Amino acid sequence: MMRHRLSGVSALAILASTFSQGAMAQDTSADTVLAPIVITATKRSEDYFLVPSTVDVVNADDLSVRNIDSVADLDRVFPDVNIRTRSSRAYSNFTIRGQASLDFYNPSTQVYVDGLPQDSFNLSRSLPGNLESVELLYGPQGTLYGRGAIGGVVNITTRKPDDDLRFGFNGDVKSEGAGATFYANLPIVDGVLFSDLTLTGLRHNDQYTDMLSGEDVGGTDDVNGQVRLRYAPEGSPLDVMVTAGQGRVTSTEEYFVMESMLKDRIALPVPSEYTLDTWTFGINASYDLGAATVTALTGYQKSDFDRTVFGSYTPEKQWTLSQELRIASNPEEGNAIDYVAGIYYQHLDFTRSLPAYGQIARHKIDSYAAFADLTWHATDRLNITPGLRFDYERAAATATGGVTLDDRDNFSALSPKLGASYGLSDQLRLYGLFSTGFKAGGFTRTLTTANIAYTYDPQNTYNGEVGFKYRNEEGTLEGQLSAYYNVTKDYQMFVGVQPLQYLQNVGEVTAKGVDLKLRAKPTDALGITVALGYNDTKFTDYKNPVTPGTNLTGNGVPYAPEFTANLMLDYRFELDEGNGALIPYAAFSYVSDVYFDETNTIGQKGYGLVDLGVKWELDNNIAAEAFVTNVFDKTYTTYGFNVAPYGNVYQLGEGRAFGARLDMTF
């Protein structure tokens, strides 16, 4: 693979500097002020500016302009993030600050929707139609979220049902597919009982041609629906919301293309198809005590993954039950201490079958935790934020067939955190953070006679971070710059060759890097967003149990690009009175070289994608848009591996697409 080229990122850095200087020099008015950012991902309402860690937030309008309709597309707006489908969307790989999801059953990033954790099969889900914002907490979040939050946490918040009768629709049609979402908010009893309904459908057209049959393959249909019922009497401290949803994905996206046929998108004639059915149920209940709020969160999810991949039928089933009870202080001026504390429980039941070999494996995991996190406002400018979590996990595994197994084990860990932030002025704040992350050990879910071992040890991550946040007095410029360094011991990843990979510990991984995010509104019309990420993630002590003599120390960790960059420009042209406004925009995203294996022999060279569009806003309720994505029709791969007798085989990202979009609320 070619070495990274820095010219594109350097150009963006120059642009960012130029725009920042222009924004600070620009005269402003109230209309140019950026909206203040309040987050809830820390499990209490906080101004992100005061949180001693890197936090990024995008609202629903920002995502709509970029035509982002699923969690898997969020790396187009967040710095130092790479999200790509790993074989299927059920195994999407999240990489944040170099922490890749090399254990695809337990990704390094957790996704929450309205406080409820999402099942691992459902991480790349469609974004809800009543979306308000998406928040990203960077780095290990072991104190608040426990297992699986090594890279960070994606927190999706929606608008709750209320007493306004309203309907919404947004839909798009493009050369690569179509999608639509219908949303209805329906009051039942004025001031007491409310409900809403969301229906979403997405179609990604077939993108490959079968080598032998000539049939089109590689497409996906994604349909899901959700209903919610909320009891929140006006003036009452009680607020209870019940959620139920169901979704189905049918896809042939797991076809693969040989290296010599990437441009023509000719797929190998090896059967690959799946159906993924998911069911969700949740209860979010809170009671306002005045000084604090008590919240109880119950979640249930069930997934049925009926899958044939590369000619092998491997169905999987999983259900999870989670329960969290916590108390958090209500933000008030003059509080000396703000806090959150709680307890957590989760049960996971997983079954994987290999009918051709008579193999069935079942795993049951029970997780328990207690956590506390507080912010001490030591002075008007100094905040100190300690936190601690205790996790205990019990795992049991059974298997029948070619491999028999009946074993159990337990694991525990303390995950401390200490952060501090200091306001040099009202506009500039410095912070430092030490945080930790923990992933329990257990039993690999892919059992074959090729496995050398069926168990693996816990993984621990230790992270240090420093940075500053800036928000100018006029409210026209916000920025945050951070540098981090973390070390992961007993790194968990799948080893061996496809399709016989299994989970093991491979030694030590070190990640270090820098993130930059700027949001500017220098005039009433112009909007600028710049996001840059540099990351260096390496195996610093590689030990492979499959081939003990192999030393890959110094190699890059798979799916962890060194550079990522995003740039968004939009300009608002006000039309004659009553005709709304036209908003043309241009967006650029860049990902440097990415490796798909630990030997660094299979991967994708760095590439940039350009999106263009123009949006017409008639008023706050009606908007239409025309757009083109991947303007230069860049061919790039998102996943690949080596398999005999075909050599390197890959899956491809979406090519150029022309489309139109309509948004209506009434």
N, C-alpha and C positions, 0 to 999 in steps of 0.2 A: 504493500500500500504506500501511496505517496505521503510525504510528511505534510503536516498542517501548514496552511498558508494563512498569514496573519493580516493580509491587506484588507479583507472585508471587515474584520473586527476593528482594525485600526481606524478605518474610515468612519465606522459607527461611533467610536470613542471621540473622534474629532467633532462629529455632528453633535454628540451629546454635550460636549464642552461649549460649542458655539451656541446651542439652544439655551443652555443654562445661563450663560452670560446675558443673552438677549432677554430672557425672561426676567432676570433680576433688574435689568435696566428699564424695563417697560413700565409706563404708567398704566395703572389698572383701575377698574371699577368693580362694583359689587357683582356684576354679571360674569366676571372672569374667574371668580373664586372657585377653586376645586372643592368638592364636597368633603367635609371631615370624614375620617374613617374610624368607625367604631367596630371592633371585632368581638366575636363570641367564642372563637376557637380555643381560648384559654379557659373556657367553661365559666366565665363571668364577663360582663360587658366592660371593655377597656378601650381606651384610645390607643391605637396601634403605635402612636408616636412615643408612648411611655413604656412600652413593653421592651424588656432588655433582651431582644432577640430579633432575627430577621423575620418579618411578617409581610406578606403581599396580599392585596385584595383587588379583585376586579368585580364590577357590577354587571347586571344583566345586559345593559345597553352596550357596554364595551364588548361583551362576548357576542352579541347579536351582530355588531358591525363586522367582526372578524369571521362570521358564519361558523361559530363554534357551537356545536350542538351536543357534544359528549365530553365526558371527563378525559377521554383519550386525546383530545385536541388541546388541552390546557397548556401544553408546553409551548404553544405559539404566543402566550402572553406572560408566562412566568419565567424569570431568568434562572439559569443553572438547573433546568429541568428537561428531561428527555423521556417521553412516553411513547412507546411503540408496541404494536401487537406482537406477541411472541407466539407464533403459530396461529392462535385464535385469540379473539378479544376476551375470551374467558381467562386467558393467561397474559394479560397486558403487563408489560414490563415498565415499572416506574423507576426512574433514576433521578434522584435529587441530591445534588452535591456529591455525586459519585457513588452514592449508596444505591446499587442496582438490586433489582428483585430477582436474584439468581436462585432463590427458592420460590418458584412461581405459585406454590400453594400457600405460602405465607409472605406476601410481598413486603418490601421494606417501607412502604408508605400505606397509611390507613386512610380510608375515605369515610367521612361521616355526612349524613343528611339529616338536618334538624336534630343533631345530637345523637343519632343512632348509627352504630357502626355498620358498614356494608360488607356483605359476604365476599370472600375472595373471588368468586366467579362473577361478581357484579360490580367490580371496581371501575370498569370502563363504560358504565351505564350512560344512557342518554341523560342530559341535564333536564331537570323538571321544568315544566312549562310555566310555573308560577315562581320562577327563580328570582331571588333578590341579589345574591352575591356569592362569590366563591373566595374563601380565604385559604392561604397556604402558610402553615407554620413550618419553618425550615429547621433541619437538624434533628437530632434525637429528642424525642418527646416522651422519654420513659417515665417521667414523674406523673404526667397527666394522663397518658394513654397506654403505657405499658408495652406489651409485646407487639412487634410488628411496626412500631413507629420509629424506626432507626433513621430513615431519611427525612420523615416529616409527616404532616397530617393535612389532608385536604378537607376543609369544612364547608359544606354546601348549605346555604340557608335559603328558605323560601318564605314567601308572604303567607302568613297564616290566614285561614278562613275568618271572615269578619262580617259585619252587618251591611256591607254594600253589595247590591246585586250587580254583577258584572260578568261579562263574557270576553274571552280573548281567543284570537286565532293567529298563528304564524305558520307560514308554509313556504317552502322553496322548491323550485324545480331546476335541475341542472343536468348537464350532459352526462354526469356520472351517477345520477340518481335523483331522489326526491325525498322530502320529509314534510311532516306537518304535526302541529300540536294544537289541541283544542283545550281550553281551560274555562271552567265555569265556577263562579263563587255564588253560593245559594244560601242566603239566610233562612233559617227555619223558624226560630222564635226571636223576635226583635230584642237585641241587647242581651240574649242569653245563649242561644244555640245556633251554630253556623256550620256550613259544610262546603266542600269544594270537590271538583272532579277534574282530572287531567287524563287525556288520551293522547298518546304519541305514536307515530309511525315513521320509520326511516327505511329507505331502500337504497342500498349501494349496489349499483349495476355490476354485472359480471365483468371482470377485468382481464381474464385470461382466456385463451383458446386451447382446448384439449388437443394434445399433439396427434392423437390417433383418430378420435371421433370428429374433431372439428367443432365440437359443441362449446358454447360459451360457459365458463365456470368462474368461480371466485367472487360471487355476489353474496349479499347478506340482506335479510329482512329482519327488522327489529320492531316489535310492537309491544307496547306496555300501557297499562292503565292504573290509576290510583284514585282512591276516594278517601276523604278525611272528614271527620266529624269532631267539632270543637265545642266544648262546654266552657264558657267564660262569661258568667253573669257580670253585667256592668257594675263596677264598684266592689266586686268580690275579689278576695285575694287568690281564689282558686281558678286555675286554668288547666283544662284537661283536653288533650287532642289524641284521637285514635286514628291510625292510618292503616289501610289495607291496600295491597297492590299485587299485580301479576304481570309477568312479562314473558315473551317468547322470542328467541333469536333462532332463525334457521339460516344456515350458511354453508357455502362451499369455499370459504376464504382460505382454507388450509391446503390448497393446491400449491405446488412449488415449481419454480422455473430454473432450468439449468443456466449456468453463467453465460453460455454462448447464445442464449435465446432471450435475454432480458429485454432488449429493445422491442422485440416482436411479441413479448408476453405470451410465449408458447409454453403451456404447462405440461408437466409429466403426466402420463395417463395412469396415475395411481389414485384409486378412490379416496376421497377426503370430503367428509360432510358431517354436520352435526346439527342437533337441535338442543337448545338450552332453555329450559323452563325454570322460572323463578317465581317464588311466592314470598311476599313480605307482609309482616304485621308489626305494628308498633304502638306503644302508648307513651306519651310525653305528658306527665302531670307535674304541675308546680304549684306551690303555695307561698304567697308573699307574707313573710312575718313582719315586714316593716324594715328592720335593719338587715335582714337576710332573706333569701329565697331557698326553699327546699324543693328539690327536683327529683322525681323518680322516672327513670327511663327503662322501658322494657322493649326488647326487640326480638323478633323471630324471623328467620329466613330459611327457605328451603330451595335447593337447587338440584335439578335433574339434568345431567349433561350426557346426552346420548350421542356418542362420538365415534366416528371412524376416521383415523388419521394415517395417511401414508399406507393405506390398506389394512391397518390394524384396528379392530373393534375394541375400544377400551371405555365402556360407560362408567360414569362416576356419579355418585349421589352424595349430597351433604346437607345437613341442617344444623343451624346454630340458634342458641337461645342466650340472650344477654340481659343482664339486669344491673343498673347503676342507681345508687342512691347518694345524693350529695347535697351539701348546703354551701351557698356562696353569698358573700356579703353583697348588699346592694350599693352601687357606687353613689357616694354622697360627698359633697364638699366638706372637708374637715376631717374625714376618716384618717386615723393614724395608721390603720392596718386594713387592707382588703384581703380577702382570703377565699379559698375553696377547699373543701375536704369531703371525702366520700369513700364508699366501698363499691366493689365491682365483682361480678361473677359472669362467667361464660361457659357454656357447654357446647362442644362441637362433636358431631358424629359424621364420619366420612367413610364411604365404601367405594372401592375401585375393583373392577372385574376385568379379567382377561379370559373370556369364554373359550377362545381357541386352545388355551392351555389349562382350562379348568381352575384358574387361579382367582381367588377372591381375598381381598385384604380389607380389614375394617379397623378404624382408629377412633378412639374416644378420648377427648381432651377436656379436662375441667380446669378452669383458670379462676383464681381468687386474687383479689388485690385490695389494698387500702392505700389511700393517697391523701396528701395535703400540700397545698401550694399557697403562699401568701406574699403580699407586697407590703413592706414597711416603708411608709413615707417618712423617712428619717428627718429630712428637712424639706423646705419648699422646692429644692432642686434635686435632692438625692433620694432615690428609691432603691431598696434592697429586697431581692426576691429569692428566698430559699424555697426548696421543695423536696419532698421525699415520697417514694412509693415502695411498697413491699409487694412482691408478686410471688405466688405459689402456684405451681402447675403440676397436675397429675395426668400422665399419658398412659394409655393402654392400647396394645396392638395385637390383633389376632389375624391369622392367615391360614388358608387351606389350599391345597392344590400342589403344584410343583415345589412351592416353598411353604413350609408350615411354621407358624409362629404363634406364641402365646406368652406375651411379656408385658411388663409395666414398669414405669419409673416415675420419679417426681423431681422437680427442680424448683429452686427459689432464688430470689435476688432482691437486693436493695438498690434502688435507682435514685441517687441524690442529684440535686440541681442547686446552683447558686448563681444568681444574676444581680447585676447592679447597673443603674443608669444615672447619669448626672447631666443636668441641664446647664451647659455653659452660658446659654441665654434662652430666651423664650423660643428662639428659632432653631437652635442647634443643640442636639443631645448626644452624648457619648454613652456607650454601654459595653459591658463585658459579660460573658456567660460561660459557665462550666455546666455541661449537661451530660447525661448518660442514657444509654439505651440497652435493652435486654431482649434477646430472643431465646426462648427455652430450647433445650434439647428434645429428643424424641426418637421416633421411628420413621424411616423413610416410607413414603406412601407408594413408591414404585418398586415392588418386590419382584425380582427375577432370580434365576439361578446364577446370573452373572454377577450379582452383588457380592462384594467381599465382606461387607458388614451391613447390618440393618438398622443400626442406631447411630446417633450423632450427639455431640455435646452442645451445651449452651453457647451462645455468642454474646459478647459484650462489647459495647462501643463507648468510647470516652471522647468527648468533644469540647474544644475550646473555641470561643468566638469573640471577636471585638468588632466594633463598628460605630458609625454615627448616623443620625437621622437629621434631616434638615427640612424645615417648613417655613417659608418666608412669611413676613408679617402681612403681606397683601393677600396671601392664600393663592398665589399663582404658580408656585413651584414647590414640589415635594421631592425629596430624594433620600435614598438610603444606600450606604456603602458598608460592606462587611467583609471581614477576612476570617477564615476558619481553618482549623486543623483537627482532625480526629483520627483515632486509631481503633480498629476493630480486631479483637482477639477471637480465634477459633471461628473464622468466617465460614458461614454455611453456604454451599452452592452445590448444584448438581454436577457430578463427575461421570466419566465414562463416555462411550460413544452412543449416538442415537441409533435405535430407539431404546437403548438399555441404560439410560442414565438414572442415577439415584443420588440422594442427598447425603453429603458428608462435610466434615470440617477440613478446610484446606490451609489453615495457618492465619497469618496476619495481613491485614490490608490497611494502608494509610491513605487518607484523602486530605487534600489541602486546596484552598482556592480563595477566590474573591468574587463577590456579587455586587452589581450596581443596578439600581432601578431609579429612573427619573420620570416624573409626571409634570408636565408644564402646560399652562394655559396663558401664554404671553399676551394674547389679545382676545377680544370677544369671539373671534372666528376660528383661531388656530389652536389645535390641540396636538401635543407631542408626547409620545411615550417611548422611552428607550430602556432596554433591559439587556445587560451584558453579564456573562458568567464565564469565569476561568476556573477549571478544575483539573487537578492532577491526582488521579487515584491509581495506586499501584499495589501489586502483591509485594509486600516487604519481607515476607518469610513464607514462601509457598511450599506446602507439604501435601502432595497428592497421594492418598491411600491406595489408589488404583495402580499407579506407576511410581513406586517410592524413589526410583532413581531419577525421575524427572524434576528438574529445578526450574521453575518459571518465575523465580524472584526477580522483580523489576519489570515484569510485564504489566500492561494495562488491564484493568478489570473490565470484563465485557459490559457493553451497553452504557459506558461512562465516557461521553465525549469530553474533549479537553476545553472546547469553546462552544458556547451557545450565545446567540444574539437575537434580539427582537426589536424592530423599529416600527412605529405606527405614527402616521401623519394624517390629519384630517383638517378640512377647512370648511367653514359654514358660510354659505352665500344666502342671505336673507332675500326672499322674493317679494313681489308686491304683496300688499296686505291681503290676507286671506288665502294666499297661495303657498304658504309655508316656507321651507328652506331646502336647498340642495347642499349635500355634504359629500364631496368626493374624498376618497381616502386611498392611501397606499400603505401596504404593510410588507415588511421583509423579515424573514426568519432564517437563521443560519445554524447549522450543526456541523461541527468538525468531525474528523474521522471517528468511526465507531467500530469496535471489534465485536464479533458475535461469539467468540470463544476465548478461553484463557491462553491459548497458544498464540493469539494475535495473528492468525493466518487467514481468517475469514472475516470479512467486514465490509463497510461502506465508507468510501472516501467522503470528505467534507463536501457539503452542498448548501446552496441557498435557494429559498423559495420566495417568489414575489406574488402578492395578491393585490388586485386593484378593484375598485368599485365606486359607485355613486349611489347615495341614499337620498330619497326625497321624503321629507317629513312634512306632511300636510298640517298636522297638529300633534298634540300629545297622544292621540288615539289611532292615527293612521299613518303608516310609513310604507314605502315601497323601495326596492333596491335592485340594481343590476350589478353583477360582479363576475370576475374571472379569477380563479385560484390556480396556483402553479402556472403563472403566465407563460413561462418559457418551456413548459412541458418537460421538466426535469425528470429523468428516470432515476429512481433511487430505491435501494432495498431497505427493508425494515427488520429482517430476520433471516438467518441462514445457518446451514450446517453441512457437514460432509457426510455423504452416504454412498456406499458402493452399490451399483457400478456407475452412478451418475456423476460423482465428484461433488463439487460445491453446488448446492441448490438454495434458492432464495424465494422470499416473498417480497412484493413490491408495494411502494406507496402509490397514492392516487396521482394520476396524470393531470394534465390541464383540464379544467372544467369551467364551462360558461353557465351562468344561471341567473335566476331572478327570485326575489323574496318579497313576501307581503306580510305585514304585521298590522293587526287590527284589535282594538279594545273597544267594547261598547257595553 
